[in-house]
Amino acid sequence: MLADARSAALELGLDPGPSPIVVALENTETVHHMVVCTLCSCYPRVLLGPPPDWYKSLPYRSRAVSDPHGVLAEFGVELDDDVELRVLDSTADVRYLVLPRRPAGSEDLSEAELAELVTRDSMIGVAQVVAPTPV
């Protein structure tokens, strides 16, 4: 997926949509990615479903670039000072997906169980994946 997200989607039988380039970038302990489309609302609709209203809003589109830490804080995402925040600007030609960090405490989860934890917002980069609370 990280090498060629479009091909990876096709291999899984998923339609990556009309954009010629689909890029997946991995959140790590040192780098966090957040996606925005500053011009309109370019979004991998076929892969993630309809975009949320806030994604298309002018306040999100402008503040994601001018105050990305503030936007993330409003979504409940606080990054450590040593984490680099990269804002990705989608276009008609390039769509971005974020591969969220695997949550602590999820080491024993299967791929299917991990997939259930991933949300649309975590694949935009405005949410983090949280491991389920043990019962």
JOMO-V973430 format. One record per pair of residues at least 12 apart in sequence whose C-alpha atoms are under 10 Angstrom apart, sorted by the first residue. I is the first residue (numbers start at 1). J is the second residue. D is the distance in Angstrom with one decimal. If there is no record, write none. Layout:
i->I j->J d->D
i->I j->J d->D
This chain:
i->1 j->22 d->9.7
i->1 j->23 d->8.3
i->1 j->24 d->6.4
i->1 j->25 d->8.8
i->1 j->26 d->9.7
i->1 j->97 d->9.9
i->1 j->99 d->9.0
i->2 j->22 d->9.9
i->2 j->23 d->7.2
i->2 j->24 d->5.2
i->2 j->25 d->6.2
i->2 j->26 d->7.4
i->2 j->97 d->9.7
i->2 j->98 d->9.6
i->2 j->99 d->8.4
i->3 j->23 d->8.2
i->3 j->24 d->7.9
i->3 j->25 d->9.2
i->4 j->21 d->8.7
i->4 j->22 d->7.4
i->4 j->23 d->6.8
i->4 j->24 d->7.6
i->5 j->21 d->8.2
i->5 j->22 d->5.5
i->5 j->23 d->5.5
i->5 j->24 d->5.7
i->5 j->25 d->9.2
i->5 j->95 d->9.8
i->5 j->96 d->9.0
i->5 j->97 d->8.4
i->6 j->19 d->9.1
i->6 j->20 d->8.2
i->6 j->21 d->6.7
i->6 j->22 d->5.2
i->6 j->23 d->7.4
i->6 j->24 d->8.9
i->6 j->95 d->9.7
i->7 j->21 d->9.8
i->7 j->22 d->8.8
i->8 j->22 d->9.8
i->8 j->24 d->9.9
i->9 j->22 d->9.3
i->9 j->47 d->8.4
i->14 j->46 d->8.4
i->14 j->47 d->7.2
i->15 j->44 d->10.0
i->15 j->45 d->10.0
i->15 j->46 d->6.4
i->15 j->47 d->6.9
i->16 j->44 d->7.2
i->16 j->45 d->8.6
i->16 j->46 d->6.2
i->16 j->47 d->5.9
i->16 j->48 d->9.5
i->16 j->95 d->9.4
i->17 j->43 d->9.6
i->17 j->44 d->6.8
i->17 j->45 d->7.3
i->17 j->46 d->5.4
i->17 j->47 d->7.3
i->17 j->95 d->9.4
i->18 j->44 d->8.8
i->18 j->45 d->9.5
i->18 j->46 d->8.6
i->18 j->92 d->8.8
i->18 j->93 d->8.6
i->18 j->94 d->9.8
i->18 j->95 d->9.6
i->19 j->42 d->9.3
i->19 j->43 d->9.3
i->19 j->44 d->8.0
i->19 j->91 d->8.7
i->19 j->92 d->6.3
i->19 j->93 d->5.2
i->19 j->94 d->6.1
i->19 j->95 d->6.6
i->20 j->92 d->8.6
i->20 j->93 d->5.7
i->20 j->94 d->6.7
i->20 j->95 d->8.5
i->21 j->91 d->9.7
i->21 j->92 d->9.2
i->21 j->93 d->6.1
i->21 j->94 d->4.8
i->21 j->95 d->6.4
i->21 j->96 d->8.6
i->22 j->44 d->8.1
i->22 j->90 d->9.6
i->22 j->93 d->8.4
i->22 j->94 d->5.7
i->22 j->95 d->4.8
i->22 j->96 d->5.8
i->22 j->97 d->7.5
i->23 j->90 d->9.7
i->23 j->94 d->7.1
i->23 j->95 d->6.2
i->23 j->96 d->4.9
i->23 j->97 d->6.2
i->23 j->98 d->8.5
i->24 j->95 d->8.6
i->24 j->96 d->5.8
i->24 j->97 d->4.7
i->24 j->98 d->5.6
i->24 j->99 d->6.5
i->24 j->123 d->9.1
i->25 j->88 d->9.6
i->25 j->96 d->7.5
i->25 j->97 d->6.4
i->25 j->98 d->5.1
i->25 j->99 d->5.8
i->25 j->100 d->8.6
i->25 j->123 d->9.5
i->26 j->97 d->8.7
i->26 j->98 d->5.8
i->26 j->99 d->4.5
i->26 j->100 d->6.2
i->26 j->101 d->7.2
i->26 j->123 d->9.7
i->26 j->125 d->9.9
i->27 j->83 d->10.0
i->27 j->84 d->10.0
i->27 j->85 d->9.6
i->27 j->86 d->9.8
i->27 j->98 d->6.8
i->27 j->99 d->6.0
i->27 j->100 d->5.2
i->27 j->101 d->5.3
i->27 j->102 d->8.9
i->27 j->122 d->9.9
i->27 j->123 d->9.8
i->27 j->125 d->8.3
i->27 j->128 d->9.5
i->28 j->83 d->8.7
i->28 j->84 d->9.6
i->28 j->99 d->9.1
i->28 j->100 d->7.8
i->28 j->101 d->5.8
i->28 j->102 d->8.7
i->29 j->79 d->9.7
i->29 j->80 d->9.3
i->29 j->82 d->9.0
i->29 j->83 d->6.9
i->29 j->84 d->9.2
i->29 j->101 d->7.8
i->30 j->79 d->9.6
i->30 j->80 d->8.9
i->30 j->81 d->9.6
i->30 j->82 d->6.7
i->30 j->83 d->4.5
i->30 j->84 d->6.0
i->30 j->85 d->8.7
i->31 j->79 d->9.5
i->31 j->82 d->8.7
i->31 j->83 d->5.3
i->31 j->84 d->4.7
i->31 j->85 d->6.0
i->31 j->86 d->7.2
i->31 j->101 d->9.9
i->32 j->79 d->8.2
i->32 j->83 d->6.7
i->32 j->84 d->6.2
i->32 j->85 d->4.9
i->32 j->86 d->6.2
i->32 j->87 d->8.6
i->32 j->98 d->8.8
i->32 j->99 d->9.8
i->32 j->100 d->8.5
i->32 j->101 d->8.9
i->32 j->125 d->7.4
i->32 j->126 d->9.6
i->32 j->128 d->9.9
i->33 j->84 d->8.5
i->33 j->85 d->6.0
i->33 j->86 d->4.9
i->33 j->87 d->5.9
i->33 j->88 d->6.9
i->33 j->96 d->9.7
i->33 j->97 d->9.1
i->33 j->98 d->6.5
i->33 j->99 d->8.9
i->33 j->100 d->8.8
i->33 j->122 d->9.8
i->33 j->123 d->9.2
i->33 j->124 d->8.0
i->33 j->125 d->5.7
i->33 j->126 d->8.6
i->34 j->64 d->8.1
i->34 j->65 d->9.7
i->34 j->68 d->8.2
i->34 j->71 d->10.0
i->34 j->72 d->8.7
i->34 j->85 d->7.5
i->34 j->86 d->6.3
i->34 j->87 d->4.9
i->34 j->88 d->6.0
i->34 j->89 d->8.8
i->34 j->96 d->9.1
i->34 j->97 d->8.9
i->34 j->98 d->7.4
i->34 j->121 d->9.7
i->34 j->122 d->9.0
i->34 j->123 d->8.5
i->34 j->124 d->5.8
i->34 j->125 d->4.2
i->34 j->126 d->6.3
i->34 j->127 d->9.3
i->35 j->55 d->9.2
i->35 j->61 d->9.5
i->35 j->64 d->8.2
i->35 j->65 d->9.7
i->35 j->86 d->8.6
i->35 j->87 d->5.9
i->35 j->88 d->4.7
i->35 j->89 d->6.1
i->35 j->90 d->6.9
i->35 j->95 d->9.0
i->35 j->96 d->6.7
i->35 j->97 d->7.6
i->35 j->98 d->7.8
i->35 j->121 d->9.8
i->35 j->123 d->8.5
i->35 j->124 d->5.2
i->35 j->125 d->6.3
i->35 j->126 d->8.2
i->36 j->55 d->7.2
i->36 j->56 d->8.8
i->36 j->60 d->7.9
i->36 j->61 d->6.1
i->36 j->62 d->8.9
i->36 j->63 d->9.7
i->36 j->64 d->6.7
i->36 j->65 d->8.1
i->36 j->87 d->7.1
i->36 j->88 d->6.1
i->36 j->89 d->5.1
i->36 j->90 d->6.1
i->36 j->91 d->9.2
i->36 j->95 d->9.7
i->36 j->96 d->8.9
i->36 j->124 d->7.9
i->36 j->125 d->9.4
i->37 j->55 d->8.1
i->37 j->56 d->8.0
i->37 j->58 d->10.0
i->37 j->60 d->9.3
i->37 j->61 d->6.3
i->37 j->62 d->9.1
i->37 j->64 d->9.2
i->37 j->65 d->9.7
i->37 j->87 d->9.8
i->37 j->88 d->8.0
i->37 j->89 d->5.0
i->37 j->90 d->4.8
i->37 j->91 d->6.5
i->37 j->92 d->9.3
i->37 j->95 d->9.2
i->37 j->96 d->9.8
i->38 j->55 d->9.8
i->38 j->56 d->9.0
i->38 j->57 d->9.7
i->38 j->58 d->8.2
i->38 j->60 d->8.7
i->38 j->61 d->5.0
i->38 j->62 d->6.5
i->38 j->63 d->9.5
i->38 j->64 d->8.5
i->38 j->65 d->8.1
i->38 j->88 d->9.6
i->38 j->89 d->6.5
i->38 j->90 d->7.7
i->38 j->91 d->8.5
i->39 j->56 d->9.5
i->39 j->58 d->9.2
i->39 j->61 d->7.8
i->39 j->62 d->9.4
i->39 j->89 d->8.8
i->39 j->90 d->8.7
i->39 j->91 d->7.9
i->39 j->92 d->9.7
i->40 j->55 d->9.3
i->40 j->56 d->6.7
i->40 j->57 d->8.7
i->40 j->58 d->8.6
i->40 j->61 d->8.1
i->40 j->90 d->9.2
i->40 j->91 d->8.6
i->40 j->92 d->9.4
i->41 j->53 d->9.7
i->41 j->55 d->6.9
i->41 j->56 d->5.1
i->41 j->57 d->8.4
i->41 j->58 d->9.7
i->41 j->61 d->8.5
i->41 j->90 d->8.1
i->41 j->91 d->8.4
i->41 j->92 d->9.2
i->42 j->55 d->9.4
i->42 j->56 d->8.7
i->42 j->89 d->8.8
i->42 j->90 d->5.8
i->42 j->91 d->5.7
i->42 j->92 d->6.1
i->42 j->93 d->8.9
i->42 j->94 d->8.5
i->42 j->95 d->7.0
i->42 j->96 d->9.3
i->43 j->55 d->8.8
i->43 j->56 d->9.3
i->43 j->90 d->7.0
i->43 j->91 d->8.2
i->43 j->92 d->8.6
i->43 j->94 d->9.1
i->43 j->95 d->6.1
i->43 j->96 d->7.7
i->43 j->97 d->9.0
i->43 j->124 d->9.2
i->44 j->90 d->9.1
i->44 j->94 d->9.2
i->44 j->95 d->5.9
i->44 j->96 d->7.2
i->44 j->97 d->7.7
i->44 j->124 d->9.8
i->45 j->95 d->9.5
i->47 j->97 d->9.1
i->47 j->120 d->9.4
i->48 j->97 d->9.0
i->48 j->119 d->8.9
i->48 j->120 d->6.0
i->48 j->121 d->9.3
i->48 j->123 d->8.2
i->48 j->124 d->9.3
i->49 j->120 d->8.1
i->50 j->120 d->9.7
i->51 j->120 d->8.8
i->51 j->121 d->9.7
i->51 j->124 d->10.0
i->52 j->120 d->9.2
i->52 j->121 d->8.9
i->55 j->121 d->9.9
i->55 j->124 d->9.3
i->59 j->71 d->9.6
i->61 j->89 d->9.4
i->64 j->87 d->7.3
i->64 j->88 d->9.4
i->64 j->89 d->9.6
i->64 j->126 d->10.0
i->65 j->86 d->9.6
i->65 j->87 d->6.8
i->65 j->88 d->9.0
i->65 j->89 d->8.8
i->66 j->87 d->10.0
i->68 j->85 d->8.0
i->68 j->86 d->8.9
i->68 j->87 d->7.5
i->68 j->126 d->9.7
i->69 j->85 d->8.0
i->71 j->126 d->8.1
i->72 j->125 d->8.5
i->72 j->126 d->5.7
i->72 j->127 d->7.8
i->73 j->126 d->8.9
i->73 j->127 d->9.8
i->74 j->126 d->9.1
i->75 j->121 d->9.4
i->75 j->125 d->10.0
i->75 j->126 d->6.2
i->75 j->127 d->6.7
i->75 j->128 d->9.6
i->76 j->126 d->8.2
i->76 j->127 d->7.3
i->76 j->128 d->8.8
i->77 j->125 d->9.2
i->77 j->126 d->6.9
i->77 j->127 d->6.2
i->77 j->128 d->7.0
i->78 j->127 d->9.8
i->78 j->128 d->9.7
i->86 j->125 d->9.8
i->87 j->125 d->9.1
i->88 j->124 d->9.5
i->88 j->125 d->9.7
i->96 j->123 d->8.7
i->96 j->124 d->7.9
i->97 j->120 d->9.4
i->97 j->122 d->9.1
i->97 j->123 d->5.5
i->97 j->124 d->6.2
i->97 j->125 d->8.3
i->98 j->120 d->9.5
i->98 j->121 d->9.3
i->98 j->122 d->7.0
i->98 j->123 d->4.4
i->98 j->124 d->5.8
i->98 j->125 d->6.0
i->98 j->126 d->9.7
i->99 j->118 d->8.9
i->99 j->122 d->7.8
i->99 j->123 d->6.1
i->99 j->124 d->8.8
i->99 j->125 d->8.4
i->100 j->118 d->7.5
i->100 j->119 d->9.3
i->100 j->121 d->9.8
i->100 j->122 d->6.1
i->100 j->123 d->6.4
i->100 j->124 d->9.0
i->100 j->125 d->7.3
i->100 j->126 d->10.0
i->100 j->127 d->8.6
i->100 j->128 d->6.6
i->100 j->129 d->6.6
i->101 j->118 d->9.7
i->101 j->122 d->9.1
i->101 j->128 d->7.3
i->101 j->129 d->6.9
i->101 j->130 d->9.3
i->102 j->114 d->8.1
i->102 j->117 d->9.5
i->102 j->118 d->9.4
i->102 j->128 d->9.0
i->102 j->129 d->6.9
i->102 j->130 d->8.2
i->102 j->131 d->8.4
i->103 j->117 d->9.3
i->103 j->128 d->8.1
i->103 j->129 d->6.0
i->103 j->130 d->5.5
i->103 j->131 d->5.5
i->103 j->132 d->9.3
i->104 j->129 d->9.4
i->104 j->130 d->7.9
i->104 j->131 d->6.7
i->104 j->132 d->10.0
i->105 j->130 d->9.0
i->105 j->131 d->6.2
i->105 j->132 d->8.4
i->105 j->133 d->9.0
i->105 j->134 d->9.3
i->106 j->130 d->8.7
i->106 j->131 d->5.7
i->106 j->132 d->8.0
i->106 j->133 d->10.0
i->107 j->131 d->9.5
i->109 j->131 d->9.1
i->109 j->132 d->9.8
i->113 j->131 d->9.8
i->113 j->132 d->9.7
i->114 j->129 d->9.1
i->114 j->130 d->9.8
i->114 j->131 d->8.4
i->114 j->132 d->9.7
i->115 j->129 d->10.0
i->116 j->129 d->9.9
i->117 j->129 d->6.1
i->117 j->130 d->6.9
i->117 j->131 d->7.2
i->117 j->132 d->8.1
i->118 j->130 d->8.6
i->118 j->131 d->10.0
